[in-house]
């Protein structure tokens, strides 16, 4: 897995809607899914989001 300053960076799961940020152990998980627009799954998507590590 790629690392940056000793931190692991990874992609996991497959979602169509956003959930609040959460942690598993010492790992913070952040979501920003577009989902299917035709099913209104995009309501929480932020097209300006930038995740800096």
N, C-alpha and C positions, 0 to 999 in steps of 0.2 A: 504494500500500500504506500502511496506517496506520503511523505512526512514533511512537516514544516515546523522548524524550531521544536522538534521533539513531539509534536502533536500529530495524531493520525487524522487524515482527511479521507472520508469515504462517503459513498452514496449507498443507501439501503432502502429497501421496500419499494412499493409502487402504490401511490395514492392518487386520488382525483380531487380531493379537497384538502384544505389546510387545517392543521390542528395547532394548538398553542405550542410554543417551544417547550421541550421537556428534557429531562435528564435520565440517563441510564448509567448508574454509577457516577463516574467523573466525566462522562461524555454528554455534551449538550447537543440535542438534535433540533434542527430548525427546518421548517417546511415552507415551501412557496410553490405549490402546484397550480398549474393552469387548469388542468382537468379538461373535460369536454364542454366547450362553450354552449353547444346546442342543448345540453342538459343542465345549464346554469351552475356548473361545478366551478366556475371561475370567480365567484363572488369575492373570495379572500385573496386572490392573486395580486401581487404587487409587481408591476412591470418595471419599477424603478429600484427594486431591491438589489443590494450589493452586500455580499457576505465577505467580510475581511477577516483574515486569520492572522 
